[in-house]
Amino acid sequence: MRVLRPEASELRACFGASADLTQLSGIPAAIRPRLAELEGMTHSGTSLSLALRRDGVVVGLLDGDEALRHLLFAVDGRVARGSGDPPLYVATAEDLPPF
């Protein structure tokens, strides 16, 4: 799985016109274990684009696997699927509920 951090000029094209996100300067250590878990759950060649919301949540958009497409990563490393409000965060990617 390739992890991408789109530049500021690419964020709207990647995440949509309504996205109020900034470029992620680096991958937070707390979410690295989730990324490793996701790598084992996705097909090779899949890309995960990451960006940062104002509240510190990392937003992920996974291409190639519709079931996992929209992800949120909390500051403490928990992960949530989808864009529901409030998001249902779980401890590991394996614990993500189905859509």
Backbone hydrogen bonds, N-H to C=O, Kabsch-Sander energy under -0.5 kcal/mol:
donor,donor_aa,acceptor,acceptor_aa,energy
2,R,46,T,-2.6
4,L,2,R,-0.6
4,L,48,L,-3.2
10,E,7,E,-1.9
11,L,7,E,-0.9
11,L,8,A,-0.7
14,C,10,E,-2.0
15,F,11,L,-3.3
16,G,12,R,-1.9
19,A,16,G,-1.5
21,L,19,A,-0.7
22,T,52,L,-2.5
24,L,50,L,-0.5
25,S,23,Q,-0.6
31,I,28,P,-1.3
32,R,28,P,-0.7
32,R,29,A,-0.8
35,L,31,I,-2.1
36,A,32,R,-2.1
37,E,33,P,-2.0
38,L,34,R,-2.6
39,E,35,L,-2.1
40,G,36,A,-1.3
41,M,37,E,-0.7
41,M,38,L,-0.8
42,T,38,L,-1.0
46,T,43,H,-1.5
48,L,2,R,-3.1
49,S,47,S,-0.5
49,S,61,L,-2.5
50,L,4,L,-2.6
51,A,59,V,-1.9
52,L,22,T,-2.8
53,R,57,V,-2.9
56,G,53,R,-1.7
58,V,73,F,-2.4
59,V,51,A,-2.8
59,V,57,V,-0.5
60,G,71,L,-3.2
61,L,49,S,-2.2
62,L,69,R,-3.0
63,D,47,S,-2.6
63,D,61,L,-0.5
68,L,65,D,-1.7
69,R,66,E,-1.0
71,L,60,G,-2.7
71,L,69,R,-0.5
72,L,80,A,-2.5
73,F,58,V,-2.9
74,A,78,R,-2.3
77,G,74,A,-2.0
79,V,90,V,-2.4
80,A,72,L,-2.5
82,G,70,H,-2.9
89,Y,87,P,-1.0
90,V,79,V,-2.8
95,D,92,T,-0.9
96,L,93,A,-1.5
